[in-house]
Amino acid sequence: MNKQDYINIENIGHKFTEIVNTPEWKDLQNKYNKCDDIYVLGHGGNMGVADHTAVDMTRLSNGTKNAMCPGSCVVATSLINDTSFDQWMVAWLQQRTSTRTKSQMKKSLVYGISSSGKSKDVNKALQWASDNGLEICLITGKEISENIKGLTEVVLGTQYYHTTEVLSLLLQYQLTHGSGKECPPIGQNSPEELEKLNWTKGIREHSYPDEEVNLGIDFDGVIHKNSKGFFDGTIYDGPIDGTEDALKKLSAKYTLICYTAKAKPDRMLINGKTGTEMIWEWLKKYNFDQYISKVTSEKPRAVAYIDDKAIKFNDWDSCLKDLKKGDII
């Protein structure tokens, strides 16, 4: 297939990484973490994204978030008929917050999603929310022209509707992750499994929450024996003795993340499979996949790392001595 036959997704992975490292995103994450009620708004395709967002914000929050969206066509058409297209979301917010106290309103977030930044119904709802003491934010492809007091505006810088919609949905899961909750692997999303994956402690000040819930575990030499090194590139050995008992015990308290060079994207395919695919197959073979939340080539944020090649660092003098003892220097 020629390059021109691929849809332009605007380097979405790079955009995602750039966005979550902006001051605006950090401000939004702080707002999200402190709020209990989330009102998610959008229209057209973004209403579908908003509806999906509200469902998963609530479902994955382990009972700490109550997110809602006016996604029903009955609600939308009734309120548009009663008011106008520009004002119907304001009317919906007024109804949904009519029994909320001032303290509850302060812990509520109106979360808008727009591609153009010109969605009048969404922007007017954000203005009403600002006037009434709610936290507000907007995920938008383009900057908005209105100046709304207290608005956290996350500008995606996208050119296409499809990229905006997909990226907006991805960012919602980052908010969930950044609040200390886990986005589950496929097949591990039952209430019981979500409770196990999710962290119930408070978030440590000046720190990412997953630094205290994750435990990083190397694969080769820690889980997999790897007695012949790279060999033929396959995962040829069995598990190290005691692995199952250890993973079971550790996973009861921590989210276990397996980090390994085998998962690097530039690693050659072995029998048509990536290293990550082979690791998951191997984990499933030994029923270890129930304990591992993620396989990655990156060093994860974690409370500790278990690695057969690690040198415990306290200071450089002792570190150099340890390296010398190991004939590394």
Backbone bond lengths (Angstrom), bond angles and torsions (degrees), N, CA, C in turn:
res aa  C-N    CA-C-N  psi(-1)  N-CA   C-N-CA  omega(-1)  CA-C   N-CA-C  phi
1 M - - - 1.463 - - 1.529 109.69 -
2 N 1.321 117.36 131.25 1.454 122.08 179.47 1.516 111.07 -69.78
3 K 1.329 115.78 154.89 1.459 120.47 -179.01 1.519 111.70 -56.22
4 Q 1.341 116.98 -36.88 1.452 120.53 -177.55 1.525 112.65 -68.26
5 D 1.340 117.14 -13.97 1.460 119.92 179.86 1.522 112.98 -82.48
6 Y 1.344 118.24 -9.12 1.461 121.54 179.51 1.524 110.21 -88.88
7 I 1.324 115.92 140.29 1.461 119.82 174.83 1.522 109.06 -68.51
8 N 1.309 116.84 143.66 1.464 122.28 179.57 1.528 109.42 -80.02
9 I 1.344 116.56 112.21 1.471 120.00 177.66 1.526 111.37 -105.33
10 E 1.327 116.01 15.01 1.473 122.91 168.40 1.530 113.74 55.87
11 N 1.331 116.87 37.82 1.471 119.74 178.20 1.519 110.41 50.62
12 I 1.319 115.78 55.06 1.457 122.06 -169.10 1.527 112.88 -61.75
13 G 1.321 117.10 -33.99 1.456 119.36 179.22 1.518 112.07 -64.47
14 H 1.324 115.92 -41.60 1.465 120.72 178.29 1.526 110.24 -65.90
15 K 1.328 117.19 -42.40 1.462 120.77 178.26 1.523 110.84 -60.08
16 F 1.335 116.30 -43.18 1.462 121.13 179.75 1.530 110.14 -57.03
17 T 1.336 116.66 -48.72 1.459 121.29 -178.35 1.522 111.41 -62.98
18 E 1.323 116.72 -41.66 1.466 120.56 178.87 1.525 111.10 -62.07
19 I 1.324 116.11 -44.86 1.463 120.96 -174.95 1.527 111.69 -64.66
20 V 1.330 117.29 -45.14 1.473 119.41 -175.08 1.523 112.36 -73.47
21 N 1.332 117.07 -2.86 1.460 120.62 175.60 1.529 112.47 -107.50
22 T 1.341 116.98 11.61 1.465 120.81 178.40 1.524 110.86 -89.65
23 P 1.336 117.71 155.32 1.470 121.11 174.80 1.525 112.21 -59.31
24 E 1.342 116.21 -35.15 1.470 119.79 -179.56 1.530 110.81 -63.20
25 W 1.351 115.71 -40.88 1.460 117.97 179.92 1.529 111.33 -67.00
26 K 1.315 116.89 -40.20 1.462 120.31 178.69 1.527 110.98 -62.36
27 D 1.347 115.52 -37.47 1.461 119.67 177.07 1.525 110.32 -65.10
28 L 1.346 116.56 -42.83 1.459 120.55 178.14 1.530 111.05 -63.43
29 Q 1.328 116.80 -42.03 1.465 119.42 179.81 1.523 110.76 -61.04
30 N 1.318 117.63 -40.04 1.459 121.32 178.05 1.526 111.43 -64.15
31 K 1.333 116.15 -41.79 1.462 120.10 177.47 1.527 110.56 -62.36
32 Y 1.314 115.15 -46.53 1.469 120.01 -178.78 1.523 110.98 -61.10
33 N 1.328 117.00 -43.39 1.464 120.66 -176.79 1.525 112.47 -62.01
34 K 1.314 117.20 -34.36 1.471 119.74 -174.45 1.535 113.31 -90.06
35 C 1.348 117.52 -13.27 1.466 120.47 -175.54 1.527 111.83 -92.69
36 D 1.333 115.29 146.78 1.463 122.04 178.97 1.533 111.76 -97.81
37 D 1.334 116.27 -43.19 1.463 121.54 -178.47 1.526 109.52 -104.65
38 I 1.331 116.29 131.43 1.467 122.19 -179.90 1.525 108.22 -122.56
39 Y 1.339 116.81 124.56 1.462 122.30 177.95 1.529 107.53 -108.32
40 V 1.333 117.27 110.98 1.458 121.62 -171.98 1.528 109.64 -103.01
41 L 1.352 115.70 127.37 1.459 121.01 -173.42 1.527 111.68 -128.70
42 G 1.311 115.53 145.26 1.465 122.81 175.53 1.521 106.94 -174.41
43 H 1.324 118.43 170.54 1.471 118.30 171.82 1.514 109.86 -141.26
44 G 1.340 115.69 165.54 1.455 120.12 -173.14 1.518 109.60 65.00
45 G 1.328 116.06 -137.94 1.456 119.89 178.33 1.514 112.23 -59.93
46 N 1.334 116.49 -31.99 1.460 120.05 -179.99 1.518 112.72 -71.43
47 M 1.330 118.23 -19.05 1.464 119.17 172.33 1.527 109.62 -69.12
48 G 1.353 116.10 -37.84 1.456 119.24 175.12 1.522 111.14 -63.02
49 V 1.339 116.35 -41.72 1.465 120.59 176.37 1.523 110.42 -63.40
50 A 1.334 116.49 -42.20 1.466 121.18 -179.91 1.523 111.56 -62.85
51 D 1.333 116.02 -41.87 1.459 120.44 179.77 1.533 110.48 -63.59
52 H 1.333 115.72 -46.34 1.465 121.67 177.36 1.531 110.22 -61.01
53 T 1.324 115.79 -43.51 1.463 121.61 179.38 1.525 111.39 -58.45
54 A 1.329 116.36 -47.58 1.470 120.28 -177.99 1.527 111.53 -62.32
55 V 1.330 116.36 -40.79 1.467 120.39 179.47 1.522 110.82 -61.64
56 D 1.339 116.67 -48.78 1.457 119.54 -174.86 1.522 113.15 -77.05
57 M 1.325 117.83 -29.69 1.460 119.27 173.82 1.522 110.27 -59.06
58 T 1.326 116.03 -42.97 1.463 120.56 179.61 1.516 110.96 -72.34
59 R 1.309 116.76 -47.86 1.474 121.94 -173.31 1.516 112.30 -64.29
60 L 1.324 116.61 -38.66 1.461 120.12 -174.86 1.528 113.65 -91.95
61 S 1.335 116.59 0.85 1.466 119.36 -174.78 1.517 113.64 -86.50
62 N 1.326 116.65 -2.63 1.469 119.69 -179.53 1.528 111.24 60.49
63 G 1.341 115.80 36.40 1.463 120.87 175.32 1.512 115.14 83.49
64 T 1.356 118.35 13.57 1.464 119.96 -177.13 1.532 113.50 -104.68
65 K 1.339 117.63 -10.80 1.467 120.84 179.88 1.528 109.93 -127.44
66 N 1.320 115.16 142.00 1.458 121.66 175.16 1.523 107.31 -121.04
67 A 1.328 116.36 93.17 1.464 121.44 -176.48 1.528 110.31 -102.64
68 M 1.325 115.75 143.81 1.467 120.04 -178.41 1.519 110.07 -145.87
69 C 1.329 115.20 158.62 1.469 122.01 -176.46 1.522 108.89 -147.62
70 P 1.335 118.35 140.20 1.472 120.81 178.41 1.527 111.10 -81.34
71 G 1.322 116.78 57.61 1.458 121.37 -171.89 1.513 115.25 -80.71
72 S 1.312 117.91 -12.03 1.464 120.38 -179.10 1.526 110.83 -74.20
73 C 1.332 116.21 134.54 1.468 119.61 177.06 1.527 110.84 -65.79
74 V 1.326 116.76 -27.72 1.474 120.52 177.19 1.520 109.78 -64.50
75 V 1.347 116.36 -46.85 1.466 120.78 178.83 1.525 110.30 -61.95
76 A 1.327 116.40 -49.75 1.464 120.40 -175.74 1.523 111.96 -61.42
77 T 1.329 116.96 -50.67 1.471 119.39 -176.19 1.529 111.65 -68.41
78 S 1.324 117.33 -34.10 1.470 119.76 177.91 1.522 110.82 -64.93
79 L 1.340 116.37 -46.36 1.460 119.58 -177.49 1.522 111.77 -72.62
80 I 1.342 117.97 -33.81 1.469 120.19 175.59 1.522 110.02 -63.85
81 N 1.326 116.05 -40.31 1.469 120.81 178.04 1.522 111.52 -65.46
82 D 1.352 115.83 -38.93 1.472 119.94 -177.79 1.515 112.40 -74.79
83 T 1.337 117.09 -30.23 1.469 120.42 -176.59 1.528 109.18 -121.24
84 S 1.335 115.78 -101.47 1.459 122.47 175.85 1.515 107.09 -162.76
85 F 1.329 116.74 170.64 1.457 119.01 179.54 1.521 110.83 -63.07
86 D 1.326 116.85 -38.87 1.464 119.50 -178.08 1.520 112.71 -68.50
87 Q 1.343 117.44 -28.36 1.468 120.93 -170.98 1.531 114.84 -107.60
88 W 1.326 118.95 -1.61 1.458 118.67 -171.23 1.523 112.95 -67.88
89 M 1.328 117.60 -32.79 1.466 119.44 178.64 1.529 111.30 -72.14
90 V 1.319 116.14 -32.97 1.466 119.86 173.16 1.523 109.46 -61.05
91 A 1.326 116.53 -44.82 1.470 120.83 179.18 1.529 110.72 -61.41
92 W 1.305 116.51 -41.14 1.478 120.46 178.99 1.524 111.16 -63.40
93 L 1.340 116.66 -43.73 1.463 120.40 177.97 1.528 111.06 -63.47
94 Q 1.311 116.70 -40.78 1.464 119.80 178.25 1.525 111.25 -60.02
95 Q 1.319 116.32 -41.39 1.460 120.14 178.71 1.527 111.52 -66.88
96 R 1.333 116.48 -45.49 1.463 121.09 -175.30 1.520 113.23 -70.46
97 T 1.315 117.69 -23.73 1.470 120.68 -177.82 1.524 113.11 -106.46
98 S 1.336 116.75 6.26 1.474 120.15 -172.78 1.527 113.58 -61.73
99 T 1.335 117.43 -26.78 1.469 120.24 -179.11 1.529 112.59 -103.99
100 R 1.329 117.46 5.59 1.461 121.21 -178.60 1.528 110.72 -81.27
101 T 1.332 116.10 141.02 1.456 121.03 174.94 1.530 109.38 -80.16
102 K 1.344 116.57 169.90 1.462 120.11 179.29 1.523 111.04 -62.18
103 S 1.322 117.05 -38.32 1.466 119.73 179.84 1.527 110.90 -67.61
104 Q 1.335 116.81 -35.79 1.457 120.42 176.66 1.527 111.35 -68.97
105 M 1.327 116.59 -36.37 1.463 120.70 179.00 1.531 110.00 -64.09
106 K 1.332 117.37 -37.14 1.458 121.00 -179.97 1.518 111.93 -67.17
107 K 1.334 116.59 -22.35 1.465 120.77 179.27 1.526 110.89 -104.38
108 S 1.333 114.85 28.94 1.465 121.50 177.91 1.526 109.28 -118.46
109 L 1.333 115.79 145.04 1.465 121.94 -178.62 1.520 109.96 -124.64
110 V 1.333 116.60 124.69 1.457 121.19 171.82 1.534 106.50 -95.03
111 Y 1.323 114.71 119.18 1.464 123.60 -167.83 1.527 108.20 -115.28
112 G 1.324 115.93 101.36 1.459 120.23 -177.75 1.516 112.25 -94.47
113 I 1.331 115.35 148.12 1.470 122.20 176.18 1.525 107.83 -129.36
114 S 1.342 116.78 128.14 1.462 120.78 -178.92 1.522 109.19 -147.48
115 S 1.308 117.02 146.26 1.463 120.64 174.79 1.524 111.25 -86.75
116 S 1.320 116.43 -45.04 1.464 121.12 -174.04 1.518 113.76 -91.99
117 G 1.338 117.24 -21.21 1.453 121.06 -171.71 1.512 112.42 80.44
118 K 1.337 116.60 2.27 1.468 121.34 -176.37 1.532 112.15 -111.26
119 S 1.326 117.21 18.64 1.468 120.80 -178.95 1.531 108.74 -74.22
120 K 1.319 117.10 99.91 1.464 120.73 -172.99 1.527 112.40 -61.66
121 D 1.340 116.77 -39.20 1.460 118.73 -178.60 1.530 110.84 -65.11
122 V 1.327 116.83 -40.24 1.462 121.15 178.91 1.528 110.32 -68.52
123 N 1.323 117.17 -46.11 1.463 120.66 -176.86 1.522 112.39 -65.57
124 K 1.329 116.81 -37.38 1.462 119.66 177.82 1.533 110.48 -68.15
125 A 1.319 116.80 -35.33 1.467 120.07 176.80 1.526 110.30 -65.81
126 L 1.332 116.70 -39.54 1.468 120.40 177.30 1.529 110.37 -63.86
127 Q 1.323 117.08 -40.33 1.466 120.64 178.57 1.527 110.83 -63.75
128 W 1.331 116.65 -44.07 1.477 120.38 178.21 1.528 110.31 -61.39
129 A 1.326 116.54 -42.39 1.456 120.53 -179.68 1.523 110.79 -63.38
130 S 1.331 116.86 -42.27 1.459 120.46 177.66 1.520 111.13 -61.06
131 D 1.319 116.71 -43.12 1.468 121.57 -179.44 1.532 112.10 -65.56
132 N 1.329 116.34 -22.08 1.459 119.95 -175.06 1.541 113.26 -110.97
133 G 1.323 115.77 18.03 1.452 119.82 169.32 1.509 116.92 83.78
134 L 1.342 118.86 14.93 1.459 121.41 176.52 1.529 109.56 -91.73
135 E 1.314 116.95 153.48 1.461 121.15 171.30 1.527 107.99 -73.44
136 I 1.330 116.74 147.99 1.459 119.63 -177.50 1.527 111.10 -138.61
137 C 1.328 115.14 149.97 1.458 121.11 175.41 1.525 108.79 -152.16
138 L 1.327 116.02 161.90 1.457 121.76 176.90 1.522 109.32 -142.02
139 I 1.325 116.00 124.02 1.463 122.51 169.46 1.525 105.73 -94.43
140 T 1.319 117.99 116.79 1.456 119.80 -171.43 1.529 112.13 -142.58
141 G 1.322 115.18 142.49 1.452 119.99 177.40 1.520 112.22 -67.34
142 K 1.343 116.26 -38.29 1.463 122.63 -179.19 1.530 109.39 -125.51
143 E 1.323 116.34 155.74 1.458 120.94 178.45 1.531 110.34 -63.68
144 I 1.324 115.64 149.68 1.463 119.46 176.14 1.524 108.81 -94.44
145 S 1.328 116.03 154.98 1.463 120.81 -178.01 1.529 111.68 -87.20
146 E 1.345 117.59 -24.26 1.453 120.56 -179.46 1.528 111.70 -72.67
147 N 1.310 115.38 148.94 1.463 121.82 174.34 1.526 107.81 -105.91
148 I 1.321 116.57 99.67 1.461 121.36 -176.40 1.522 108.44 -106.08
149 K 1.303 116.87 120.76 1.465 122.72 -176.43 1.535 111.06 -59.33
150 G 1.328 115.79 130.29 1.465 120.87 175.14 1.518 114.51 82.76
151 L 1.347 117.92 4.24 1.470 120.67 -176.33 1.526 111.15 -77.58
152 T 1.312 116.32 127.84 1.457 121.70 167.63 1.517 107.05 -93.49
153 E 1.313 116.06 111.46 1.466 122.14 -174.66 1.527 109.30 -106.97
154 V 1.323 116.30 113.20 1.459 121.72 177.50 1.519 107.61 -101.03
155 V 1.327 116.70 105.79 1.466 121.95 -175.97 1.525 109.11 -93.11
156 L 1.317 116.08 121.30 1.459 121.25 -176.36 1.523 112.66 -79.78
157 G 1.326 117.89 -25.94 1.454 121.45 -177.93 1.521 112.82 67.01
158 T 1.328 116.40 35.23 1.462 121.80 -177.27 1.537 110.77 -94.86
159 Q 1.341 113.88 157.74 1.466 119.91 -179.57 1.527 112.45 -106.94
160 Y 1.321 117.37 -19.76 1.459 121.25 -173.68 1.522 111.73 -121.77
161 Y 1.330 115.11 149.16 1.464 120.30 177.63 1.524 111.13 -62.00
162 H 1.347 116.14 -43.15 1.468 117.78 -174.90 1.526 111.43 -63.67
163 T 1.327 117.65 -38.06 1.464 119.92 178.68 1.521 110.56 -66.88
164 T 1.323 116.43 -42.58 1.467 121.10 179.55 1.526 111.25 -59.31
165 E 1.323 116.02 -44.79 1.463 119.82 -176.87 1.529 111.66 -67.31
166 V 1.329 116.59 -44.97 1.466 120.09 -179.42 1.524 110.66 -66.55
167 L 1.325 117.13 -43.55 1.457 121.48 -179.31 1.529 111.34 -65.60
168 S 1.325 116.73 -38.32 1.473 120.55 177.82 1.518 111.07 -61.21
169 L 1.324 116.37 -40.28 1.464 119.83 179.43 1.534 110.88 -68.77
170 L 1.330 117.07 -41.55 1.467 120.58 177.23 1.528 111.05 -59.35
171 L 1.331 116.52 -41.60 1.461 120.54 -177.68 1.517 111.70 -66.40
172 Q 1.314 117.13 -30.86 1.470 119.36 175.42 1.517 111.15 -60.13
173 Y 1.339 116.64 -40.38 1.458 119.38 178.96 1.523 111.33 -68.95
174 Q 1.328 117.21 -30.25 1.463 119.75 175.36 1.528 110.35 -65.90
175 L 1.333 117.85 -38.02 1.465 120.94 175.70 1.517 110.78 -60.47
176 T 1.336 116.29 -43.31 1.460 120.19 177.18 1.526 110.08 -60.89
177 H 1.327 116.18 -46.91 1.465 121.12 179.90 1.523 111.04 -62.30
178 G 1.320 116.44 -41.93 1.457 121.25 -178.65 1.506 114.51 -71.01
179 S 1.328 117.34 -14.06 1.463 120.82 176.93 1.525 111.76 -90.36
180 G 1.340 115.86 2.91 1.464 120.07 178.42 1.510 113.87 95.22
181 K 1.332 117.26 9.37 1.459 121.35 178.87 1.522 109.68 -106.82
182 E 1.312 115.37 152.80 1.464 120.21 -174.41 1.521 111.24 -100.67
183 C 1.320 116.45 135.59 1.460 121.86 170.76 1.523 106.74 -86.38
184 P 1.334 118.41 117.89 1.463 120.44 -166.80 1.520 114.32 -76.44
185 P 1.328 116.66 151.13 1.469 120.39 170.41 1.528 109.82 -65.38
186 I 1.313 117.26 158.96 1.461 121.76 178.52 1.528 109.33 -59.52
187 G 1.320 115.49 131.96 1.457 120.78 179.05 1.513 114.23 88.22
188 Q 1.348 117.28 0.61 1.460 120.22 179.37 1.522 110.47 -126.26
189 N 1.341 115.70 48.65 1.456 120.17 -173.57 1.522 113.79 -119.58
190 S 1.325 118.22 18.94 1.461 119.72 175.19 1.525 108.60 -70.78
191 P 1.341 119.42 158.14 1.469 120.63 178.20 1.517 112.87 -53.42
192 E 1.322 116.49 -38.82 1.466 119.97 -179.26 1.530 110.64 -66.94
193 E 1.341 116.41 -41.44 1.467 120.01 -179.33 1.523 111.29 -70.84
194 L 1.348 116.85 -35.64 1.455 120.11 176.92 1.517 110.77 -65.53
195 E 1.309 116.59 -39.86 1.465 120.45 178.18 1.525 110.58 -62.13
196 K 1.304 115.50 -38.05 1.468 120.41 178.96 1.525 111.18 -68.52
197 L 1.346 116.17 -40.92 1.452 120.31 -178.40 1.524 112.38 -71.85
198 N 1.332 115.62 -33.89 1.460 119.18 -172.66 1.511 112.42 -79.77
199 W 1.277 114.55 148.28 1.447 123.23 -179.74 1.511 108.77 -94.09
200 T 1.319 118.82 136.87 1.456 121.47 -176.64 1.522 112.86 -110.63
201 K 1.342 118.62 -0.36 1.458 120.60 177.48 1.525 110.32 -77.31
202 G 1.320 115.96 169.46 1.445 120.61 173.45 1.518 110.11 -76.10
203 I 1.323 116.74 165.61 1.450 122.06 -178.99 1.525 109.71 -87.03
204 R 1.316 117.38 127.33 1.459 122.46 -179.38 1.524 109.69 -66.46
205 E 1.341 117.15 138.64 1.450 122.07 -178.84 1.527 110.37 -65.10
206 H 1.332 116.00 140.66 1.465 123.68 178.00 1.529 112.11 59.81
207 S 1.309 117.05 34.04 1.454 119.07 -178.30 1.517 109.56 -149.23
208 Y 1.330 115.79 154.43 1.453 119.89 171.31 1.531 107.74 -75.21
209 P 1.329 117.86 137.37 1.466 120.28 -175.14 1.518 114.58 -61.35
210 D 1.354 116.71 -30.49 1.461 117.66 -176.34 1.526 112.80 -74.82
211 E 1.328 118.07 -5.60 1.456 120.19 177.30 1.530 111.71 -69.05
212 E 1.312 117.15 -17.77 1.455 119.72 -179.68 1.521 113.26 -112.38
213 V 1.312 117.37 -5.06 1.467 119.88 179.70 1.521 112.21 -107.22
214 N 1.352 116.71 -26.29 1.467 120.14 -177.59 1.526 111.40 -88.25
215 L 1.308 115.56 149.04 1.456 123.03 171.11 1.520 106.81 -127.38
216 G 1.339 117.53 119.69 1.452 121.59 -178.83 1.522 111.18 -87.11
217 I 1.335 116.86 129.94 1.459 121.35 -178.57 1.525 109.62 -129.91
218 D 1.321 116.18 124.54 1.458 122.01 175.42 1.535 108.96 -67.45
219 F 1.324 116.06 158.03 1.466 119.99 -178.26 1.528 112.31 -96.07
220 D 1.330 116.96 -66.20 1.469 120.37 -178.24 1.528 110.54 -70.40
221 G 1.319 115.51 127.83 1.455 120.76 179.24 1.506 114.35 85.32
222 V 1.330 117.38 -3.28 1.471 121.87 178.57 1.529 110.14 -124.74
223 I 1.329 116.14 -48.63 1.465 121.54 175.96 1.533 109.41 -103.07
224 H 1.323 114.86 -51.37 1.469 122.40 179.53 1.535 109.21 -94.83
225 K 1.330 118.06 132.00 1.470 121.78 -175.78 1.521 112.98 -56.29
226 N 1.330 116.99 -44.13 1.466 120.71 176.44 1.527 111.95 55.33
227 S 1.325 116.82 42.65 1.460 121.54 -172.47 1.521 114.46 -68.18
228 K 1.347 117.17 -19.41 1.467 120.16 -178.85 1.533 112.42 -114.46
229 G 1.340 116.21 17.90 1.460 119.15 -179.53 1.522 111.66 66.93
230 F 1.336 116.29 -144.96 1.463 120.14 -177.98 1.529 111.33 -62.34
231 F 1.323 117.69 -40.45 1.462 124.05 179.26 1.531 109.96 54.02
232 D 1.327 117.66 -115.12 1.465 120.45 -178.39 1.531 112.90 -102.96
233 G 1.334 115.96 11.77 1.461 120.22 177.52 1.510 114.54 89.06
234 T 1.337 117.45 -12.67 1.459 120.47 179.32 1.532 110.03 -82.75
235 I 1.309 115.27 172.72 1.467 120.17 174.04 1.521 105.90 -101.00
236 Y 1.304 115.81 89.19 1.462 123.25 -163.23 1.529 114.12 -93.16
237 D 1.327 117.49 -21.94 1.465 121.17 -173.74 1.521 112.07 -94.76
238 G 1.314 114.71 169.57 1.455 121.21 172.94 1.520 110.74 -88.27
239 P 1.313 117.32 -177.71 1.464 120.57 -179.74 1.532 112.13 -76.82
240 I 1.306 115.25 154.38 1.461 121.52 173.76 1.528 108.66 -67.09
241 D 1.335 116.28 142.44 1.461 121.32 -178.87 1.530 110.71 -54.18
242 G 1.322 115.27 134.92 1.466 120.92 177.65 1.508 114.78 87.44
243 T 1.343 117.03 -1.43 1.465 120.13 -175.95 1.522 112.60 -60.51
244 E 1.332 116.43 -47.57 1.473 118.93 -176.26 1.523 111.82 -60.56
245 D 1.322 117.44 -47.15 1.465 120.38 -179.66 1.525 111.08 -62.30
246 A 1.344 115.88 -40.19 1.466 119.77 -179.18 1.529 111.19 -66.29
247 L 1.344 117.41 -46.42 1.463 120.67 -179.20 1.525 111.07 -63.43
248 K 1.315 115.89 -40.05 1.469 119.99 179.39 1.519 110.84 -62.01
249 K 1.325 116.32 -44.87 1.467 120.93 -178.65 1.526 111.11 -67.51
250 L 1.327 117.32 -45.17 1.462 120.93 -177.08 1.525 112.43 -69.31
251 S 1.341 116.58 -36.61 1.466 120.24 -177.71 1.515 112.37 -70.22
252 A 1.328 116.82 -17.72 1.467 120.04 177.20 1.527 111.04 -69.57
253 K 1.339 116.78 -22.57 1.466 121.00 -178.07 1.518 112.55 -113.95
254 Y 1.325 117.54 -32.26 1.458 121.21 -173.39 1.533 111.97 -123.94
255 T 1.342 114.91 159.65 1.456 121.26 168.70 1.523 107.23 -86.45
256 L 1.332 117.08 117.00 1.449 121.37 -174.45 1.530 110.58 -89.88
257 I 1.320 115.52 123.81 1.459 121.83 178.80 1.521 108.51 -117.82
258 C 1.312 115.81 121.08 1.460 122.14 179.95 1.528 108.66 -89.14
259 Y 1.324 116.58 117.47 1.463 119.69 178.02 1.527 109.17 -112.55
260 T 1.323 115.64 134.17 1.456 120.14 -171.53 1.516 111.33 -159.66
261 A 1.325 116.30 145.07 1.463 120.79 176.12 1.526 111.13 -66.77
262 K 1.333 117.31 -19.83 1.474 120.20 177.26 1.528 111.84 -60.53
263 A 1.325 116.59 -23.60 1.467 120.22 -176.84 1.525 112.48 -90.19
264 K 1.317 118.26 1.85 1.464 119.84 179.84 1.537 110.42 -62.00
265 P 1.320 116.82 136.42 1.475 119.73 -176.14 1.516 114.20 -65.66
266 D 1.358 117.69 -21.12 1.460 118.73 -179.38 1.531 112.38 -90.38
267 R 1.327 117.66 4.73 1.469 120.61 178.17 1.528 109.18 -70.94
268 M 1.309 115.91 140.54 1.465 119.80 -178.63 1.527 111.06 -62.64
269 L 1.318 116.06 150.74 1.457 120.98 173.54 1.529 109.44 -72.69
270 I 1.306 116.01 138.54 1.463 121.83 175.26 1.525 107.75 -115.08
271 N 1.320 116.09 115.82 1.469 120.71 -175.87 1.526 111.50 54.75
272 G 1.336 114.85 36.75 1.462 120.89 176.90 1.513 114.57 78.85
273 K 1.333 117.77 9.25 1.472 120.67 -176.09 1.523 110.68 -120.30
274 T 1.331 114.74 146.38 1.459 120.12 174.30 1.525 109.55 -77.26
275 G 1.324 115.46 164.51 1.457 119.53 177.10 1.513 112.20 -61.14
276 T 1.324 116.58 -38.52 1.466 120.50 179.29 1.527 110.96 -62.62
277 E 1.337 116.35 -43.53 1.470 120.20 178.81 1.532 110.85 -61.60
278 M 1.321 116.41 -42.02 1.460 119.59 -179.21 1.526 111.67 -66.91
279 I 1.325 116.52 -37.45 1.469 119.93 178.83 1.518 110.77 -63.73
280 W 1.339 116.51 -45.73 1.473 118.50 179.66 1.527 111.48 -63.69
281 E 1.316 117.05 -38.49 1.470 119.68 176.52 1.528 110.50 -61.30
282 W 1.318 116.47 -42.70 1.460 121.41 -179.58 1.531 110.46 -66.73
283 L 1.311 116.81 -43.19 1.470 120.67 178.58 1.532 110.96 -61.15
284 K 1.341 116.19 -40.99 1.461 120.13 178.76 1.526 111.17 -66.87
285 K 1.320 116.68 -36.45 1.469 121.16 179.25 1.522 111.08 -57.33
286 Y 1.327 116.50 -38.76 1.462 120.66 -178.39 1.534 112.55 -100.89
287 N 1.326 115.53 9.20 1.468 122.12 178.15 1.527 111.73 64.47
288 F 1.341 116.78 27.36 1.455 121.09 178.63 1.525 111.91 -88.97
289 D 1.337 117.35 -13.17 1.461 119.81 -177.45 1.524 112.51 -63.33
290 Q 1.333 116.47 -20.38 1.465 119.74 178.74 1.531 111.68 -70.35
291 Y 1.330 117.04 -17.29 1.460 120.88 -177.34 1.528 112.91 -101.73
292 I 1.329 117.01 -25.39 1.465 121.29 -175.51 1.526 110.15 -94.62
293 S 1.320 116.84 128.09 1.460 121.48 -178.30 1.517 112.38 -87.58
294 K 1.345 116.75 -33.00 1.459 119.77 -172.52 1.518 109.96 -155.22
295 V 1.329 115.77 146.45 1.465 122.24 171.90 1.525 107.19 -117.53
296 T 1.333 117.13 125.88 1.454 120.65 -174.66 1.529 110.61 -144.44
297 S 1.313 116.06 158.37 1.464 120.47 174.45 1.523 110.99 -93.67
298 E 1.331 116.48 -7.36 1.459 120.95 -178.36 1.522 111.10 -95.14
299 K 1.304 115.93 151.38 1.458 120.47 173.80 1.524 107.62 -71.49
300 P 1.310 119.08 118.54 1.462 120.46 -177.22 1.523 111.77 -82.06
301 R 1.311 116.68 158.77 1.461 119.51 167.95 1.523 107.63 -67.00
302 A 1.314 117.11 132.64 1.460 118.77 -174.26 1.517 110.76 -161.33
303 V 1.321 115.17 160.28 1.463 121.34 176.65 1.525 110.78 -73.68
304 A 1.330 117.20 -27.92 1.466 122.13 179.11 1.520 109.03 -163.10
305 Y 1.345 115.65 164.53 1.456 122.09 179.59 1.524 109.35 -127.90
306 I 1.336 115.60 133.25 1.457 121.74 177.90 1.526 107.27 -108.47
307 D 1.335 116.02 112.46 1.460 120.76 -172.10 1.518 109.17 -148.80
308 D 1.303 116.76 130.82 1.470 120.15 -178.41 1.520 113.19 -70.17
309 K 1.326 117.45 -16.41 1.456 120.49 179.94 1.526 112.70 -104.42
310 A 1.311 118.12 8.29 1.460 121.48 -174.16 1.530 111.84 -77.80
311 I 1.320 115.68 147.37 1.463 123.58 170.05 1.525 106.46 -115.45
312 K 1.320 117.12 119.19 1.461 121.19 179.25 1.528 109.37 -65.94
313 F 1.329 116.83 122.15 1.461 120.63 -175.95 1.525 110.93 -99.80
314 N 1.328 115.26 124.30 1.462 122.29 171.09 1.528 109.98 -118.61
315 D 1.327 115.56 -46.64 1.455 122.15 175.20 1.528 107.08 -155.31
316 W 1.354 116.68 165.87 1.459 119.47 -173.93 1.529 113.43 -70.23
317 D 1.309 117.09 -31.90 1.472 118.66 179.26 1.517 111.48 -61.87
318 S 1.344 115.87 -50.28 1.463 119.32 -179.08 1.525 111.03 -69.89
319 C 1.325 116.71 -32.06 1.468 120.21 178.20 1.529 110.72 -63.70
320 L 1.343 116.41 -45.37 1.460 119.93 179.77 1.533 111.77 -65.19
321 K 1.319 115.86 -34.86 1.464 120.29 177.21 1.537 110.31 -64.87
322 D 1.348 115.75 -42.27 1.466 120.51 179.37 1.527 110.31 -64.74
323 L 1.323 117.09 -39.54 1.457 120.62 177.90 1.524 111.31 -65.10
324 K 1.313 115.69 -37.05 1.465 120.28 178.74 1.520 110.88 -68.27
325 K 1.343 116.06 -40.91 1.462 120.87 177.47 1.523 111.16 -59.98
326 G 1.295 115.76 -35.67 1.465 120.85 -179.36 1.518 113.32 -86.32
327 D 1.356 116.68 9.72 1.467 121.86 -179.95 1.518 112.38 57.51
328 I 1.322 116.08 31.26 1.455 120.44 178.14 1.531 109.92 -88.70
329 I 1.335 115.35 -31.55 1.470 119.80 174.07 1.523 108.66 -128.45
